[in-house]
Each structure stands twice: as structure tokens, then as C-alpha cells.
Amino acid sequence: MAGYWDGPEGEECPRRAWLTTRVGAAAGLLGSAYRIILQQPSSALAALQMAAGDTATMAHSYLTGTTACLGFGITAALMKIGNKEGWRLTGPPKL
């Protein structure tokens, strides 16, 4: 998500929405790939059907959507608070 925090808060909203949409799409692709790896399909067509079915299920499942919304919302809130407070996850500690 390089570039998400570059501008001031409340500006460049379409760009930020596009960046977060890309993260959501990547998470969906990883979820589908993970399931295909766990449940080995018998053919390439079966793998394609499984991925399409999983994607449709994820898109229409209220529980999945609600969980993802809460998860991303909480993560965004913690990241914003962390940026304002100067929290660090990696690197040497600030003294």
C-alpha cells in the first residue's frame, strides 16, 4: 500500500479507495489459491470452477463481508492511531 499515506487526511479519496480495493482483491485471490492447494482439484477446469464458486460465495456471503469489513476497519483505525502516536512494528526503537 505504498502511497496510501502520502497525502493529507481526507484528500485523494478515489486513489485511496483504489489502493484498498487492490488489497481486498489480493486477499480474495490468496484465499481461492489456498483452497485450491488444500483441496487438489482433478483438472484445470475443476480448479477454475472451484475458484469461481469461492469468489461468488465470498462476494455474496453476509458473514464474510461483515467480517472483512470489521477486520479492515479495525486495521485501518489501528494504523491511523499508530501513525499519529508514532507506533513502530519494525526497526530499532526510538529513544
FIZALUM-833467 format. One record per residue: x, y, z of N, C-alpha, C, O, CB in turn; residue in one letter. Coordinates in steps of 0.2 Angstrom, whole numbers, padded with zeros to 4 digits, always signed. Glycine has a CB too. Example, Ala and Ser with C-alpha at 12.3 -4.5 7.8 and 13.67 -1.06 7.14 Angstrom:
2
+0066-0028+0039+0062-0022+0039+0066-0016+0039+0071-0017+0042+0057-0022+0045A
+0064-0011+0035+0068-0005+0036+0064+0000+0039+0067+0006+0040+0070-0003+0029S
***
This chain:
95
+0004-0006+0000+0000+0000+0000+0004+0006+0000+0003+0011+0003-0005+0000+0006M
+0010+0006-0004+0014+0012-0004+0010+0017-0007+0007+0016-0013+0020+0010-0008A
+0011+0023-0004+0007+0029-0007+0001+0031-0003-0002+0036-0005+0006+0028-0014G
-0002+0026+0001-0008+0027+0004-0008+0033+0009-0012+0037+0010-0010+0021+0008Y
-0002+0034+0012-0001+0039+0017+0002+0045+0015+0004+0050+0019+0003+0036+0023W
+0003+0046+0008+0007+0051+0006+0004+0058+0006+0007+0063+0008+0009+0050-0002D
-0003+0058+0005-0006+0064+0005-0010+0066+0012-0010+0062+0016-0012+0065+0000G
-0012+0072+0013-0016+0074+0019-0022+0070+0020-0025+0067+0015-0017+0081+0020P
-0024+0069+0026-0030+0065+0028-0036+0069+0024-0037+0075+0025-0031+0064+0035E
-0041+0065+0021-0047+0067+0018-0046+0070+0011-0051+0072+0008-0049+0073+0022G
-0040+0069+0008-0039+0071+0001-0037+0064-0003-0035+0059+0000-0034+0076+0001E
-0038+0065-0009-0036+0059-0014-0040+0053-0012-0037+0047-0012-0029+0058-0013E
-0046+0054-0010-0051+0048-0008-0051+0043-0014-0051+0037-0012-0057+0050-0006C
-0052+0044-0020-0053+0039-0025-0046+0035-0026-0047+0029-0027-0054+0042-0032P
-0041+0038-0025-0034+0035-0025-0034+0030-0019-0032+0024-0020-0029+0040-0025R
-0036+0032-0014-0035+0028-0008-0040+0022-0008-0039+0016-0006-0036+0032-0001R
-0046+0023-0011-0051+0018-0012-0048+0013-0016-0049+0007-0015-0058+0021-0014A
-0045+0015-0022-0042+0010-0027-0037+0006-0023-0036+0000-0025-0039+0014-0033W
-0033+0009-0019-0027+0005-0016-0030+0000-0011-0028-0006-0011-0023+0010-0012L
-0035+0002-0007-0038-0003-0003-0042-0009-0007-0042-0014-0004-0043+0000+0002T
-0045-0007-0012-0048-0012-0016-0043-0017-0019-0045-0023-0019-0052-0008-0022T
-0037-0015-0021-0032-0019-0023-0030-0024-0018-0029-0030-0019-0026-0015-0026R
-0030-0022-0012-0028-0026-0006-0034-0031-0005-0032-0037-0004-0027-0022+0001V
-0040-0029-0005-0046-0034-0005-0046-0039-0010-0047-0045-0009-0052-0030-0005G
-0044-0037-0016-0044-0042-0022-0038-0047-0021-0039-0053-0022-0043-0038-0029A
-0032-0044-0019-0027-0049-0017-0029-0054-0012-0027-0060-0012-0020-0045-0015A
-0032-0052-0007-0034-0056-0001-0039-0062-0004-0038-0067-0002-0037-0052+0004A
-0043-0060-0008-0048-0065-0011-0044-0070-0016-0046-0076-0016-0053-0061-0016G
-0040-0067-0020-0036-0072-0024-0032-0077-0020-0031-0083-0021-0031-0068-0029L
-0029-0074-0014-0025-0078-0010-0029-0084-0006-0027-0089-0006-0021-0074-0005L
-0035-0082-0004-0040-0086-0001-0042-0092-0006-0042-0098-0004-0046-0083+0001G
-0043-0090-0013-0045-0095-0018-0039-0100-0019-0040-0106-0019-0047-0092-0024S
-0033-0097-0020-0027-0101-0021-0026-0106-0015-0024-0111-0016-0021-0097-0022A
-0027-0103-0009-0026-0108-0003-0031-0114-0003-0029-0119-0002-0027-0103+0003Y
-0037-0112-0005-0042-0118-0005-0040-0123-0011-0041-0129-0010-0049-0115-0006R
-0038-0120-0016-0036-0125-0022-0030-0129-0020-0030-0135-0022-0035-0121-0028I
-0026-0126-0016-0020-0130-0014-0022-0135-0009-0019-0141-0009-0014-0125-0011I
-0026-0134-0004-0028-0138+0001-0032-0144-0002-0032-0150+0000-0032-0135+0006L
-0037-0142-0007-0041-0147-0010-0040-0148-0017-0042-0145-0021-0049-0146-0009Q
-0035-0152-0018-0032-0153-0025-0038-0155-0030-0041-0160-0029-0027-0158-0025Q
-0039-0151-0035-0044-0152-0040-0042-0158-0045-0035-0158-0046-0047-0146-0044P
-0046-0161-0048-0044-0166-0053-0042-0164-0059-0038-0167-0063-0049-0171-0054S
-0044-0158-0061-0042-0155-0068-0042-0147-0067-0044-0144-0062-0047-0157-0073S
-0039-0144-0073-0039-0137-0073-0046-0134-0073-0047-0129-0070-0035-0135-0079A
-0051-0137-0076-0057-0135-0076-0061-0135-0070-0064-0130-0068-0062-0139-0081L
-0059-0140-0066-0062-0141-0059-0059-0135-0055-0062-0133-0050-0060-0148-0056A
-0052-0134-0056-0049-0128-0052-0052-0122-0053-0054-0118-0049-0042-0128-0053A
-0054-0120-0060-0057-0114-0062-0064-0114-0059-0066-0108-0056-0057-0114-0069L
-0068-0119-0059-0075-0119-0056-0074-0118-0049-0078-0114-0046-0078-0126-0058Q
-0069-0121-0045-0069-0120-0038-0067-0113-0036-0070-0110-0032-0063-0125-0035M
-0062-0110-0040-0061-0103-0039-0066-0098-0040-0068-0094-0036-0055-0101-0043A
-0070-0099-0046-0076-0095-0047-0081-0096-0042-0084-0091-0040-0079-0097-0054A
-0082-0102-0040-0088-0103-0034-0086-0100-0028-0090-0097-0024-0089-0110-0033G
-0079-0100-0026-0077-0097-0020-0078-0090-0020-0080-0087-0015-0070-0099-0018D
-0076-0087-0026-0076-0080-0026-0083-0077-0026-0085-0072-0023-0073-0077-0033T
-0088-0081-0029-0095-0079-0029-0098-0080-0022-0102-0076-0019-0099-0083-0034A
-0096-0085-0018-0098-0086-0012-0095-0081-0007-0099-0078-0003-0095-0093-0009T
-0089-0079-0008-0086-0074-0004-0089-0067-0005-0090-0063+0000-0078-0073-0005M
-0091-0066-0011-0094-0059-0013-0102-0059-0010-0104-0053-0009-0094-0058-0020A
-0105-0064-0010-0112-0064-0008-0113-0066+0000-0119-0067+0002-0116-0068-0012H
-0108-0068+0003-0109-0070+0010-0109-0064+0015-0104-0061+0015-0104-0075+0012S
-0115-0064+0018-0115-0058+0023-0110-0059+0028-0107-0054+0031-0122-0057+0026Y
-0109-0065+0031-0105-0066+0036-0097-0064+0034-0094-0061+0038-0105-0073+0039L
-0095-0066+0028-0089-0065+0026-0088-0057+0025-0083-0055+0027-0087-0069+0019T
-0093-0054+0022-0092-0047+0020-0092-0043+0027-0088-0038+0027-0098-0045+0016G
-0096-0045+0032-0096-0041+0038-0089-0042+0042-0087-0038+0044-0102-0044+0042T
-0087-0048+0042-0081-0050+0045-0075-0046+0042-0071-0043+0045-0079-0057+0045T
-0075-0046+0035-0070-0042+0031-0070-0035+0033-0065-0031+0034-0070-0044+0024A
-0076-0032+0033-0077-0025+0034-0075-0023+0041-0071-0018+0042-0085-0023+0033C
-0077-0027+0046-0074-0026+0053-0067-0026+0053-0063-0022+0056-0078-0030+0058L
-0064-0032+0050-0057-0033+0051-0053-0027+0047-0048-0025+0050-0055-0039+0047G
-0055-0025+0041-0051-0020+0038-0053-0013+0041-0048-0009+0042-0054-0019+0031F
-0059-0012+0044-0060-0006+0048-0056-0005+0054-0053+0000+0056-0067-0005+0050G
-0055-0011+0058-0051-0011+0064-0044-0010+0062-0040-0006+0066-0052-0017+0068I
-0042-0013+0057-0035-0012+0055-0033-0005+0053-0028-0003+0055-0033-0017+0049T
-0038-0002+0049-0037+0005+0047-0037+0009+0053-0032+0014+0053-0042+0007+0042A
-0041+0008+0058-0041+0013+0064-0035+0012+0067-0032+0017+0070-0047+0011+0068A
-0032+0006+0068-0026+0005+0072-0020+0008+0068-0016+0011+0071-0025-0003+0073L
-0020+0007+0062-0015+0010+0058-0015+0018+0058-0009+0021+0059-0015+0008+0050M
-0021+0021+0058-0021+0028+0059-0019+0030+0066-0015+0035+0066-0028+0031+0057K
-0021+0027+0071-0019+0029+0078-0012+0028+0078-0008+0032+0081-0023+0024+0083I
-0009+0022+0076-0002+0021+0076+0002+0026+0073+0007+0028+0075-0001+0014+0073G
+0000+0029+0067+0004+0034+0063+0004+0040+0067+0009+0044+0068+0001+0035+0056N
-0002+0042+0070-0002+0048+0074+0002+0048+0081+0005+0053+0083-0010+0050+0076K
+0002+0042+0084+0005+0041+0090+0013+0039+0089+0017+0039+0094+0002+0035+0094E
+0015+0037+0083+0022+0036+0082+0024+0028+0083+0029+0027+0085+0026+0040+0085G
+0019+0024+0083+0020+0017+0084+0024+0014+0079+0024+0016+0073+0013+0013+0085W
+0029+0009+0081+0033+0006+0076+0032-0002+0077+0032-0004+0082+0040+0008+0077R
+0032-0005+0071+0032-0013+0071+0039-0016+0070+0040-0021+0073+0027-0015+0066L
+0043-0012+0066+0050-0015+0065+0055-0009+0066+0053-0003+0066+0050-0018+0057T
+0061-0011+0065+0067-0007+0066+0069-0005+0073+0066-0008+0078+0065+0000+0063G
+0074-0001+0074+0076+0000+0081+0072+0005+0084+0068+0009+0081+0084+0003+0080P
+0071+0004+0091+0067+0008+0095+0069+0016+0095+0075+0017+0094+0066+0006+0102P
+0064+0020+0095+0066+0027+0095+0067+0029+0102+0064+0027+0107+0060+0032+0092K
+0073+0033+0103+0074+0035+0110+0073+0042+0111+0074+0045+0116+0082+0033+0112L
***
